[in-house]
Amino acid sequence: MIPANKGPSSTSLSRRTWLTTLSRSLILSGTQVLSGGTFGRRAALWPQTDRPLRVDESSAKVVPGTPGSTEDAITPVGQFYLRNHHEEPKLTLASWKLKIEGKVARPLQLTFSDLLEAPVTKLEAVLECAGNGATTGVLVACGYWEGASLSHFLKQAAPEPNADRIMLVGSDQGHLLEGETSYPYARIASLEQGLSPEAMVAFRLNDQFLPRRHGFPARALFPGLYAMNSVKWLERVVVLGPQDWPAAFYSSGMDLLYVRTFNDPAASSGTNRVSDVLIKSQIVSPAPGARIAAGPHAIWGFAWAGKHTVRSVQTSVDGGKHWQEAALQGASRPFGWVKWSFAWQASRGEHALMCRAQDSAGNWQPLERDPNRRDGYELNWCAPVNCSAR
């Protein structure tokens, strides 16, 4: 571990309010790649401006996963979904370094060997894209992660007393918004989140080193948060103070992603940043549009609740008119998901199957989307799965 030179403080830039374009992840089948004009887009008016901004997705990639193809709780690495904002960088173990810098007393420069020698964090955790769909939901997976504690390195670097946030910067770089500054993919999280015991610099997934497409050599991992904060190909963690607004980050438009937008902004409350994973359950079998034989069947799927646990799952076979309790297949733990099942005697005809979950904090999965929401994030409402029995 090499102490890094402490650079100048972050250049300040006042927050701008302007028109934001939010990209919704388009759910596809197979391994089709999204790029350019095929990527789902939605413009949302931000107060005090009429400037149109266009998302540049020319180097973006979304590859759906198949989390429900196995009944095991752990998604095989080859079935994990893929979401990149820029081209994958070509990194080697010899060239890769991770800097911990900014408002710290002891800046650090870490090698991969330093990660291996640091205190290890291991846990099962769901990784869900903030734009994961309500129906097919293929932008979610659950893996067994291993990495070095991010808290360990932050404490070694000794954040200044007034530090309150961290900026996580990846090695992949490009133009996020047309006509704006080229900048690496980066996210800003709270220092508290960085110091949480589960936050890690991950280098293994399902007992193997990370594949390049999933962040080799190392990525951030924030269990319980939507996946956009788990920056891949991590190369810098910059500790920020209350007056630090990194100019290049904001001028690139990076701050305009993953924000809730509303038809009536006055109806929103608190922060509009998308962050914590919301309670959600999903039917894996029967699949949408399935044609099955009348008779006994098991409706099954997975449920997850971020930092909470899943308290219960209910199912409906009549489009939500009546609900019955499903059985959880094992104990629910924070950050992971739990399989559930329901024994169903399918009669002949058309059926609208639904599931809903409740977490340990008492939050129920909503039956419908908030009509005031304009963005394409936090899609956790109960969407029916239509099938027919013959």
Order of alpha helices (4+ residues) and beta strands (2+ residues): beta-beta-beta-beta-beta-beta-beta-alpha-beta-beta-alpha-beta-beta-alpha-beta-beta-beta-beta-alpha-beta-beta-beta-beta-beta-beta-beta-beta-beta
